[in-house]
Amino acid sequence: MIQRHGQLVIVTPRQGLLAVTDDIADWLAAQGIADGLLTIFCRHTSASLTVNENAAPAVRRDMERYFNALAPESRSYEHDDEGPDDMPAHLKTALTQVSLSIPVRDGRMVLGTWQGIYLFEHRTTPHRRSLALHVIGE
């Protein structure tokens, strides 16, 4: 059994879903593991990860609108230390995921035809986000 650890730093230009599948696939290909399990962990409390449709941009726009309606920016939250998008960002993270586990076969992620991995930035301003990567296998 072999294990590899890594990190990706992603600069998010704005609030919303940012495709990171290719960045993760490139890292995985360099690890030399044919079959195993890949874990991706977002090291933040105001950003998250999701696997979703990667073909129709309308899916991303609809998801972004849905989460913004579900947890709108407001000064009515008690926790607003960093502005009106602070607490809604934490709520959105709690409703999504900060960790993904994806099977690896033949050195590639076993994703469905229409699946992509997204970093979901919940803050309105650009940020540097760190994704911890771990793959174990043979």
C-alpha angles and dihedrals in degrees: 000000000000127000128197129185128197146152135227121200112206123191109214113208095198146341113303146059117325119191111235101163095107094048091052093044090053091051092047093050090056093055098072096226115136103184129019145077129304121205121195118192125188108215097208141085096215100048132052146181132250140173112220148137111321102186109059115057088201089073090061093046092048092049092049091050092047095052092044089054092045094051107019124189110262143154088224094086116098090222106063100129093138099033140281093311093055103087095033087057091055091048092051091050091051090052095050132036138279095191134050130187115202126180117238122214126173090357094302136099113260097233125154120254094263099033125112134170117242134191104217109212109201099182121085096226128066117274140180107239125194122213117194112213128199128174126182126185146081 
